[in-house]
Amino acid sequence: MYQVGDIVFYPMYGAGFIHSLEEKEFLGEKQWYFVVHIDHPLMNVSIPVAKIDSLGIRCISDEATLMLAKAIFQEECEEIPSNPNTRQQMMLGKLKTGDICMEIQVIRDLSKLMTRKTLGWTDKNMLNNARKLVISELIYARNVSPEQATELLNDSLVALN
C-alpha cells in the first residue's frame, strides 16, 4: 500500500508524489483519497484508495526498467496502421497501460512515422502526450529537472534518425 510521500505513476496523467490522504464524501458515501501532486503538467489528482490498483497506479520505474525502455528505441518499429483512427486506438491503448516501455514504443513509432510523412494533429497530440508521460517519470526516476529529462529523451531519439 502506498503512503504519503511515495512517488507514483498514474497512467495518462504522469508521475507525481502522494501529497496527502483525505476523506471525502462523494454521492453521499465517504471514501479515502490519495491526493497526488503532479508537477509536469502541474495538477493535483484525487485517487480513491480503494481503486488504486484497478487504475493502474504503480511505483516509478527503477533503473533496470529504464534501461529496458531505452533499448526499445533501438528495436524495429511495429507495423503502424495506415488508418488514422485505427492508429490512434492502438497508440492510446499503449498509453493507457501506464507501462513506460509501451509509452516509448509510441514515441519511437510516431517519431519514425514523422520522418516519412507529416503527422496529422491527432498523431502529433499522441506523440506529445507520450513524451510528457515519459518526461514526467524521468524527472522523478532520475531526479532531474524537466529540461534535463527532455534532453535525456531527445538524446535517445537521436539514434532513430
Number of C-alpha atoms within 10 A of each C-alpha: 6 14 12 13 12 14 21 22 25 24 19 16 18 24 31 29 21 22 19 14 17 15 12 14 11 8 6 7 7 10 13 15 20 23 20 25 21 22 15 17 14 8 11 16 16 17 19 18 17 12 11 16 11 7 15 16 19 17 16 22 19 10 11 9 14 17 12 12 19 19 13 16 20 13 11 12 16 10 8 15 12 8 8 13 12 12 17 16 12 14 23 17 13 19 23 16 17 22 18 24 22 19 26 25 23 25 23 24 19 23 19 16 15 15 11 9 8 10 15 10 9 13 21 15 12 18 22 13 20 27 19 22 24 22 25 24 27 23 20 20 18 15 11 14 14 18 11 15 22 18 13 16 18 12 11 15 18 9 9 15 7
